[in-house]
Amino acid sequence: MDNVVFDINPADLQFDGSIKEPKKASGVMVVFVLVMVVVVATIFLWYFLKKPSLQTRDFETENTNRVL
């Protein structure tokens, strides 16, 4: 195997002092995230509000047993 020589330019290793600014979120992305948050919150609220309580279930079972 031949000797491998890496040709590294020292100028490539120097830091030029410029740091790229992080991109600000675009308006479309902000709107998309807000819509997703609203949708998820609505689904959770709907699920917990529609879920019958134990009292309601016992009451329905009692009425069903009376009918039978």
Jmol script that loads the backbone (N, CA, C; Angstrom):
load data "model"
ATOM      1  N   MET A   1       0.851  -1.180   0.000  1.00  0.00           N
ATOM      2  CA  MET A   1       0.000   0.000   0.000  1.00  0.00           C
ATOM      3  C   MET A   1       0.895   1.241   0.000  1.00  0.00           C
ATOM      4  N   ASP A   2       0.549   2.176  -0.827  1.00  0.00           N
ATOM      5  CA  ASP A   2       1.349   3.402  -0.928  1.00  0.00           C
ATOM      6  C   ASP A   2       1.101   4.296   0.275  1.00  0.00           C
ATOM      7  N   ASN A   3       2.085   5.125   0.548  1.00  0.00           N
ATOM      8  CA  ASN A   3       1.896   6.104   1.613  1.00  0.00           C
ATOM      9  C   ASN A   3       0.858   7.126   1.163  1.00  0.00           C
ATOM     10  N   VAL A   4      -0.074   7.411   2.055  1.00  0.00           N
ATOM     11  CA  VAL A   4      -1.129   8.375   1.738  1.00  0.00           C
ATOM     12  C   VAL A   4      -0.738   9.715   2.346  1.00  0.00           C
ATOM     13  N   VAL A   5      -0.763  10.739   1.530  1.00  0.00           N
ATOM     14  CA  VAL A   5      -0.420  12.079   2.004  1.00  0.00           C
ATOM     15  C   VAL A   5      -1.669  12.944   1.892  1.00  0.00           C
ATOM     16  N   PHE A   6      -2.033  13.540   3.021  1.00  0.00           N
ATOM     17  CA  PHE A   6      -3.187  14.435   3.019  1.00  0.00           C
ATOM     18  C   PHE A   6      -2.685  15.858   2.831  1.00  0.00           C
ATOM     19  N   ASP A   7      -3.189  16.512   1.826  1.00  0.00           N
ATOM     20  CA  ASP A   7      -2.800  17.894   1.562  1.00  0.00           C
ATOM     21  C   ASP A   7      -3.833  18.806   2.219  1.00  0.00           C
ATOM     22  N   ILE A   8      -3.493  19.325   3.396  1.00  0.00           N
ATOM     23  CA  ILE A   8      -4.426  20.171   4.133  1.00  0.00           C
ATOM     24  C   ILE A   8      -3.914  21.596   4.087  1.00  0.00           C
ATOM     25  N   ASN A   9      -4.759  22.480   3.641  1.00  0.00           N
ATOM     26  CA  ASN A   9      -4.414  23.893   3.580  1.00  0.00           C
ATOM     27  C   ASN A   9      -4.718  24.519   4.942  1.00  0.00           C
ATOM     28  N   PRO A  10      -3.717  25.097   5.618  1.00  0.00           N
ATOM     29  CA  PRO A  10      -3.972  25.692   6.938  1.00  0.00           C
ATOM     30  C   PRO A  10      -5.031  26.788   6.896  1.00  0.00           C
ATOM     31  N   ALA A  11      -5.188  27.445   5.768  1.00  0.00           N
ATOM     32  CA  ALA A  11      -6.198  28.502   5.668  1.00  0.00           C
ATOM     33  C   ALA A  11      -7.605  27.922   5.796  1.00  0.00           C
ATOM     34  N   ASP A  12      -7.773  26.663   5.403  1.00  0.00           N
ATOM     35  CA  ASP A  12      -9.091  26.037   5.516  1.00  0.00           C
ATOM     36  C   ASP A  12      -9.457  25.742   6.967  1.00  0.00           C
ATOM     37  N   LEU A  13      -8.450  25.646   7.827  1.00  0.00           N
ATOM     38  CA  LEU A  13      -8.704  25.302   9.219  1.00  0.00           C
ATOM     39  C   LEU A  13      -8.960  26.526  10.088  1.00  0.00           C
ATOM     40  N   GLN A  14      -8.685  27.715   9.559  1.00  0.00           N
ATOM     41  CA  GLN A  14      -8.855  28.923  10.356  1.00  0.00           C
ATOM     42  C   GLN A  14     -10.329  29.336  10.388  1.00  0.00           C
ATOM     43  N   PHE A  15     -10.724  29.816  11.559  1.00  0.00           N
ATOM     44  CA  PHE A  15     -12.097  30.276  11.734  1.00  0.00           C
ATOM     45  C   PHE A  15     -12.169  31.742  11.342  1.00  0.00           C
ATOM     46  N   ASP A  16     -13.072  32.051  10.437  1.00  0.00           N
ATOM     47  CA  ASP A  16     -13.124  33.430   9.940  1.00  0.00           C
ATOM     48  C   ASP A  16     -13.961  34.344  10.827  1.00  0.00           C
ATOM     49  N   GLY A  17     -14.546  33.812  11.880  1.00  0.00           N
ATOM     50  CA  GLY A  17     -15.272  34.647  12.826  1.00  0.00           C
ATOM     51  C   GLY A  17     -16.718  34.885  12.471  1.00  0.00           C
ATOM     52  N   SER A  18     -17.194  34.339  11.376  1.00  0.00           N
ATOM     53  CA  SER A  18     -18.594  34.570  11.026  1.00  0.00           C
ATOM     54  C   SER A  18     -19.416  33.333  11.390  1.00  0.00           C
ATOM     55  N   ILE A  19     -20.440  33.565  12.175  1.00  0.00           N
ATOM     56  CA  ILE A  19     -21.359  32.484  12.540  1.00  0.00           C
ATOM     57  C   ILE A  19     -22.675  32.770  11.833  1.00  0.00           C
ATOM     58  N   LYS A  20     -23.194  31.765  11.179  1.00  0.00           N
ATOM     59  CA  LYS A  20     -24.455  31.970  10.464  1.00  0.00           C
ATOM     60  C   LYS A  20     -25.579  32.167  11.474  1.00  0.00           C
ATOM     61  N   GLU A  21     -26.368  33.169  11.226  1.00  0.00           N
ATOM     62  CA  GLU A  21     -27.533  33.406  12.077  1.00  0.00           C
ATOM     63  C   GLU A  21     -28.563  32.319  11.810  1.00  0.00           C
ATOM     64  N   PRO A  22     -29.215  31.811  12.859  1.00  0.00           N
ATOM     65  CA  PRO A  22     -30.259  30.812  12.620  1.00  0.00           C
ATOM     66  C   PRO A  22     -31.421  31.437  11.853  1.00  0.00           C
ATOM     67  N   LYS A  23     -31.984  30.665  10.926  1.00  0.00           N
ATOM     68  CA  LYS A  23     -33.099  31.188  10.134  1.00  0.00           C
ATOM     69  C   LYS A  23     -34.296  31.428  11.040  1.00  0.00           C
ATOM     70  N   LYS A  24     -34.949  32.540  10.827  1.00  0.00           N
ATOM     71  CA  LYS A  24     -36.176  32.788  11.572  1.00  0.00           C
ATOM     72  C   LYS A  24     -37.282  31.953  10.956  1.00  0.00           C
ATOM     73  N   ALA A  25     -38.230  31.544  11.800  1.00  0.00           N
ATOM     74  CA  ALA A  25     -39.324  30.708  11.316  1.00  0.00           C
ATOM     75  C   ALA A  25     -40.164  31.505  10.332  1.00  0.00           C
ATOM     76  N   SER A  26     -40.492  30.888   9.227  1.00  0.00           N
ATOM     77  CA  SER A  26     -41.310  31.567   8.232  1.00  0.00           C
ATOM     78  C   SER A  26     -42.758  31.615   8.716  1.00  0.00           C
ATOM     79  N   GLY A  27     -43.522  32.512   8.146  1.00  0.00           N
ATOM     80  CA  GLY A  27     -44.914  32.665   8.542  1.00  0.00           C
ATOM     81  C   GLY A  27     -45.724  31.403   8.318  1.00  0.00           C
ATOM     82  N   VAL A  28     -45.429  30.705   7.229  1.00  0.00           N
ATOM     83  CA  VAL A  28     -46.174  29.480   6.917  1.00  0.00           C
ATOM     84  C   VAL A  28     -45.909  28.427   7.983  1.00  0.00           C
ATOM     85  N   MET A  29     -44.669  28.328   8.419  1.00  0.00           N
ATOM     86  CA  MET A  29     -44.320  27.332   9.441  1.00  0.00           C
ATOM     87  C   MET A  29     -44.999  27.663  10.769  1.00  0.00           C
ATOM     88  N   VAL A  30     -45.026  28.934  11.134  1.00  0.00           N
ATOM     89  CA  VAL A  30     -45.668  29.348  12.382  1.00  0.00           C
ATOM     90  C   VAL A  30     -47.153  29.028  12.334  1.00  0.00           C
ATOM     91  N   VAL A  31     -47.803  29.335  11.218  1.00  0.00           N
ATOM     92  CA  VAL A  31     -49.233  29.052  11.076  1.00  0.00           C
ATOM     93  C   VAL A  31     -49.476  27.550  11.147  1.00  0.00           C
ATOM     94  N   PHE A  32     -48.636  26.754  10.498  1.00  0.00           N
ATOM     95  CA  PHE A  32     -48.788  25.296  10.514  1.00  0.00           C
ATOM     96  C   PHE A  32     -48.683  24.757  11.941  1.00  0.00           C
ATOM     97  N   VAL A  33     -47.695  25.221  12.687  1.00  0.00           N
ATOM     98  CA  VAL A  33     -47.516  24.747  14.066  1.00  0.00           C
ATOM     99  C   VAL A  33     -48.706  25.155  14.925  1.00  0.00           C
ATOM    100  N   LEU A  34     -49.182  26.383  14.769  1.00  0.00           N
ATOM    101  CA  LEU A  34     -50.338  26.828  15.553  1.00  0.00           C
ATOM    102  C   LEU A  34     -51.583  26.006  15.233  1.00  0.00           C
ATOM    103  N   VAL A  35     -51.809  25.720  13.952  1.00  0.00           N
ATOM    104  CA  VAL A  35     -52.968  24.909  13.561  1.00  0.00           C
ATOM    105  C   VAL A  35     -52.858  23.515  14.168  1.00  0.00           C
ATOM    106  N   MET A  36     -51.666  22.921  14.131  1.00  0.00           N
ATOM    107  CA  MET A  36     -51.490  21.581  14.697  1.00  0.00           C
ATOM    108  C   MET A  36     -51.743  21.584  16.204  1.00  0.00           C
ATOM    109  N   VAL A  37     -51.285  22.610  16.901  1.00  0.00           N
ATOM    110  CA  VAL A  37     -51.512  22.701  18.350  1.00  0.00           C
ATOM    111  C   VAL A  37     -53.002  22.805  18.642  1.00  0.00           C
ATOM    112  N   VAL A  38     -53.714  23.618  17.875  1.00  0.00           N
ATOM    113  CA  VAL A  38     -55.159  23.770  18.081  1.00  0.00           C
ATOM    114  C   VAL A  38     -55.879  22.455  17.809  1.00  0.00           C
ATOM    115  N   VAL A  39     -55.488  21.748  16.749  1.00  0.00           N
ATOM    116  CA  VAL A  39     -56.135  20.474  16.412  1.00  0.00           C
ATOM    117  C   VAL A  39     -55.913  19.454  17.524  1.00  0.00           C
ATOM    118  N   VAL A  40     -54.685  19.332  17.998  1.00  0.00           N
ATOM    119  CA  VAL A  40     -54.388  18.357  19.056  1.00  0.00           C
ATOM    120  C   VAL A  40     -55.129  18.721  20.340  1.00  0.00           C
ATOM    121  N   ALA A  41     -55.146  19.995  20.698  1.00  0.00           N
ATOM    122  CA  ALA A  41     -55.851  20.422  21.908  1.00  0.00           C
ATOM    123  C   ALA A  41     -57.343  20.144  21.789  1.00  0.00           C
ATOM    124  N   THR A  42     -57.912  20.375  20.611  1.00  0.00           N
ATOM    125  CA  THR A  42     -59.338  20.115  20.400  1.00  0.00           C
ATOM    126  C   THR A  42     -59.651  18.635  20.544  1.00  0.00           C
ATOM    127  N   ILE A  43     -58.799  17.783  19.984  1.00  0.00           N
ATOM    128  CA  ILE A  43     -59.031  16.334  20.085  1.00  0.00           C
ATOM    129  C   ILE A  43     -58.977  15.893  21.546  1.00  0.00           C
ATOM    130  N   PHE A  44     -57.992  16.376  22.310  1.00  0.00           N
ATOM    131  CA  PHE A  44     -57.899  15.993  23.716  1.00  0.00           C
ATOM    132  C   PHE A  44     -59.109  16.487  24.500  1.00  0.00           C
ATOM    133  N   LEU A  45     -59.502  17.742  24.290  1.00  0.00           N
ATOM    134  CA  LEU A  45     -60.662  18.269  25.007  1.00  0.00           C
ATOM    135  C   LEU A  45     -61.925  17.497  24.647  1.00  0.00           C
ATOM    136  N   TRP A  46     -62.123  17.205  23.374  1.00  0.00           N
ATOM    137  CA  TRP A  46     -63.305  16.463  22.936  1.00  0.00           C
ATOM    138  C   TRP A  46     -63.331  15.089  23.591  1.00  0.00           C
ATOM    139  N   TYR A  47     -62.179  14.421  23.637  1.00  0.00           N
ATOM    140  CA  TYR A  47     -62.119  13.075  24.217  1.00  0.00           C
ATOM    141  C   TYR A  47     -62.473  13.105  25.699  1.00  0.00           C
ATOM    142  N   PHE A  48     -61.885  14.047  26.442  1.00  0.00           N
ATOM    143  CA  PHE A  48     -62.113  14.064  27.880  1.00  0.00           C
ATOM    144  C   PHE A  48     -63.501  14.585  28.227  1.00  0.00           C
ATOM    145  N   LEU A  49     -64.064  15.455  27.404  1.00  0.00           N
ATOM    146  CA  LEU A  49     -65.409  15.952  27.698  1.00  0.00           C
ATOM    147  C   LEU A  49     -66.483  14.951  27.288  1.00  0.00           C
ATOM    148  N   LYS A  50     -66.233  14.157  26.250  1.00  0.00           N
ATOM    149  CA  LYS A  50     -67.210  13.162  25.812  1.00  0.00           C
ATOM    150  C   LYS A  50     -67.163  11.899  26.660  1.00  0.00           C
ATOM    151  N   LYS A  51     -66.057  11.660  27.347  1.00  0.00           N
ATOM    152  CA  LYS A  51     -65.894  10.447  28.137  1.00  0.00           C
ATOM    153  C   LYS A  51     -66.906  10.473  29.287  1.00  0.00           C
ATOM    154  N   PRO A  52     -67.791   9.506  29.359  1.00  0.00           N
ATOM    155  CA  PRO A  52     -68.796   9.542  30.428  1.00  0.00           C
ATOM    156  C   PRO A  52     -68.153   9.288  31.794  1.00  0.00           C
ATOM    157  N   SER A  53     -68.714   9.907  32.789  1.00  0.00           N
ATOM    158  CA  SER A  53     -68.180   9.712  34.134  1.00  0.00           C
ATOM    159  C   SER A  53     -68.681   8.383  34.688  1.00  0.00           C
ATOM    160  N   LEU A  54     -68.117   7.968  35.789  1.00  0.00           N
ATOM    161  CA  LEU A  54     -68.532   6.699  36.395  1.00  0.00           C
ATOM    162  C   LEU A  54     -69.979   6.769  36.868  1.00  0.00           C
ATOM    163  N   GLN A  55     -70.404   7.920  37.381  1.00  0.00           N
ATOM    164  CA  GLN A  55     -71.792   8.060  37.830  1.00  0.00           C
ATOM    165  C   GLN A  55     -72.747   7.813  36.672  1.00  0.00           C
ATOM    166  N   THR A  56     -72.471   8.381  35.529  1.00  0.00           N
ATOM    167  CA  THR A  56     -73.345   8.208  34.373  1.00  0.00           C
ATOM    168  C   THR A  56     -73.388   6.744  33.969  1.00  0.00           C
ATOM    169  N   ARG A  57     -72.247   6.081  33.968  1.00  0.00           N
ATOM    170  CA  ARG A  57     -72.216   4.674  33.576  1.00  0.00           C
ATOM    171  C   ARG A  57     -73.033   3.823  34.541  1.00  0.00           C
ATOM    172  N   ASP A  58     -72.877   4.049  35.848  1.00  0.00           N
ATOM    173  CA  ASP A  58     -73.635   3.276  36.834  1.00  0.00           C
ATOM    174  C   ASP A  58     -75.130   3.522  36.679  1.00  0.00           C
ATOM    175  N   PHE A  59     -75.483   4.771  36.419  1.00  0.00           N
ATOM    176  CA  PHE A  59     -76.888   5.117  36.248  1.00  0.00           C
ATOM    177  C   PHE A  59     -77.466   4.400  35.023  1.00  0.00           C
ATOM    178  N   GLU A  60     -76.719   4.404  33.916  1.00  0.00           N
ATOM    179  CA  GLU A  60     -77.190   3.725  32.704  1.00  0.00           C
ATOM    180  C   GLU A  60     -77.296   2.224  32.932  1.00  0.00           C
ATOM    181  N   THR A  61     -76.356   1.628  33.650  1.00  0.00           N
ATOM    182  CA  THR A  61     -76.396   0.187  33.928  1.00  0.00           C
ATOM    183  C   THR A  61     -77.606  -0.142  34.788  1.00  0.00           C
ATOM    184  N   GLU A  62     -77.883   0.707  35.769  1.00  0.00           N
ATOM    185  CA  GLU A  62     -79.030   0.467  36.650  1.00  0.00           C
ATOM    186  C   GLU A  62     -80.335   0.518  35.853  1.00  0.00           C
ATOM    187  N   ASN A  63     -80.457   1.491  34.966  1.00  0.00           N
ATOM    188  CA  ASN A  63     -81.666   1.585  34.146  1.00  0.00           C
ATOM    189  C   ASN A  63     -81.785   0.387  33.214  1.00  0.00           C
ATOM    190  N   THR A  64     -80.682  -0.068  32.653  1.00  0.00           N
ATOM    191  CA  THR A  64     -80.714  -1.224  31.756  1.00  0.00           C
ATOM    192  C   THR A  64     -81.139  -2.466  32.522  1.00  0.00           C
ATOM    193  N   ASN A  65     -80.636  -2.642  33.731  1.00  0.00           N
ATOM    194  CA  ASN A  65     -81.013  -3.813  34.527  1.00  0.00           C
ATOM    195  C   ASN A  65     -82.489  -3.778  34.893  1.00  0.00           C
ATOM    196  N   ARG A  66     -83.037  -2.595  35.151  1.00  0.00           N
ATOM    197  CA  ARG A  66     -84.469  -2.490  35.476  1.00  0.00           C
ATOM    198  C   ARG A  66     -85.323  -2.896  34.284  1.00  0.00           C
ATOM    199  N   VAL A  67     -84.877  -2.501  33.082  1.00  0.00           N
ATOM    200  CA  VAL A  67     -85.645  -2.832  31.880  1.00  0.00           C
ATOM    201  C   VAL A  67     -85.615  -4.336  31.648  1.00  0.00           C
ATOM    202  N   LEU A  68     -84.460  -4.955  31.861  1.00  0.00           N
ATOM    203  CA  LEU A  68     -84.336  -6.395  31.637  1.00  0.00           C
ATOM    204  C   LEU A  68     -85.050  -7.149  32.730  1.00  0.00           C
TER     205      LEU A  68
END
end "model"
wireframe off; spacefill off
backbone 0.3
color backbone group
